[in-house]
């Protein structure tokens, strides 16, 4: 039986240790995962940190991929890339980090497990996710949340800056 191809969207973020380079390195690492093919990559965006403001601004992007990996296997691969790039998970929410890779959307699935929530929690309120997501898939329907353009209409830029 052939594996099913799924379009998935990954959010990339960094605000430590040369964030732009962290994002570029992660993009290559994701594209090199077996059974993953890059479809599109957004511009880079600068955003203020969520949570504590005593940290550098974030650099964010969204990558669209095609994969036959199950969602949890893909998540584990993304976490391995975070670790390779120096991410240390301390359990602190919204702290500064070398790399944050979030599985935002996985096909048309809605997943709720202790390890994975898809679509990603908070996706609908985060300009630094929605605007790059629009760049890579303007007519996207977010499972359980509706059309991307409707979500964008309710989400101001909040200081988000597209980098050239």
N, C-alpha and C positions, 0 to 999 in steps of 0.2 A: 504494500500500500504506500502510495506517495505521501510525503509529508505536505501539510497544508501551508501555503505561503500566507503570511499575515503582514499587513502594514502596521508598523508600530512607530511611535513618536517618543523621542528621548529628550528631556530637558537637561542642558549642561550649564553648570554655574561654577564660578570660582572667584575668590577675592583674596587669595594668598599666593605667594611664590610665583609671580609673573602670570596673572590670571589669563591673559590672552594666549600665552604659550600653553598653559594648562588645557585650555579648551581645544586648541589645535592638536595637541598631543592626544587628547581623549578622542577626538574625532577619528584620527587615524587608527587608534586602538580599537574603537568600536567597529570601524569598517573592516578590520582584520579578524574579527570574531568569525569562526567557522559558521556557515549557514546564515550570515548577515550580509546584506548588500545595501549600501547607501543609495537613497533615492533623491534626497534633497538636504540642503543645509542652509539655515537662515543666516542673515547678517548677525554680527555681534552687537549686543546691547549693553549699556551701562545702567545699573539700577542701584538705588539706595538699599542697604541691607534691611531685611525683615528683622524684627526683634531688636536686640541691642544695637544702638547707633554708633557705638564706640569701636567700629571696625571699618575697614575699607569698603568702598562700593564694590558691587559684584559685576562681573562680566557674564552675560547669559547668551544662550543660543538654543535652537531646537534643531534636531536632526530627525529626518524621516528615513526609516529603513524598511526593507523587506526581510523577513526572517521565517524560518520554519522551526525555530527553537520555541519550546513552550515558554510562557511568560515568566515563570519562576526561574527557569534555567537562564533566560536572558537577564533577569534581575541579578542573579548570582555572578554572571559575567561582568555586568556593570559595576557591581560592588568590588570585584577583583581589580578592575581598572582603577577605581577610586583608591584602593589600597596601594596599588603599584605607584600611583602618583602622590603618595604621601598622606592620604586622608587617614586621620585617626578618629574613630568614633568614640566620643566621650559621653554620649547620651545627652549632651546639651543641645537644646533646640535653637536653631537659627544662629549658631555660633559661626565664626569665621572658619573657612575651610579651603584646602587646596583645590578640592574638586567635589562637586555634588552632581551625580547622574541620577535622574529620576525617570522611571518608566511612566510616561504621561498617559499614553493611550496604547492599547494592544488590540488591533482589529476593532471589532464591534463588541468586544467582551466587556462585561462589568465584573470585576473580580474583587472579592472582599475576603481576605485571609489575614491571619496575624502578621504575615510577612509582606503582604502586597495588597495595595488598594489601587484599582484601575477603573475608571480614570483617576488620576492622581488627586488626592485630597487637596482642596483649595485651588485647583486649576482654574476654575471659573472666575476667581477674584484676583488673579495674578497677572498684571500687565506684562511682566517680564517672561511669562509663558505664552499668553494669548497672542501678543503682537508678533513674536517670531514664528509661532505656530501658523498664523495667518499667511506669513511669507511662504512657508513650505507647502501649505494646503488650504488655500483661501475658501474653498467650498466645503470644508470638513464639517461633518456632523459628529459631535462628541457624544459617545454612548451615554444615555441617561440624562444628558444636559442640554442637548439640542444643537442647533446650528451655531457655528463659530461666530458668524457675524452678529448674531443676537447677543452672545456673551460679550463680544467686544463693545457693543453699544452701551453696555452697563459697566464697563471697566475703563475709567480714564487712564491716561498715560502715567500719571503719578510720578512725574520726573524721569520716566524711562527715556533714554537717549539711544538712538541707533548710531552706531559707529560706522565711519566710512571705510 
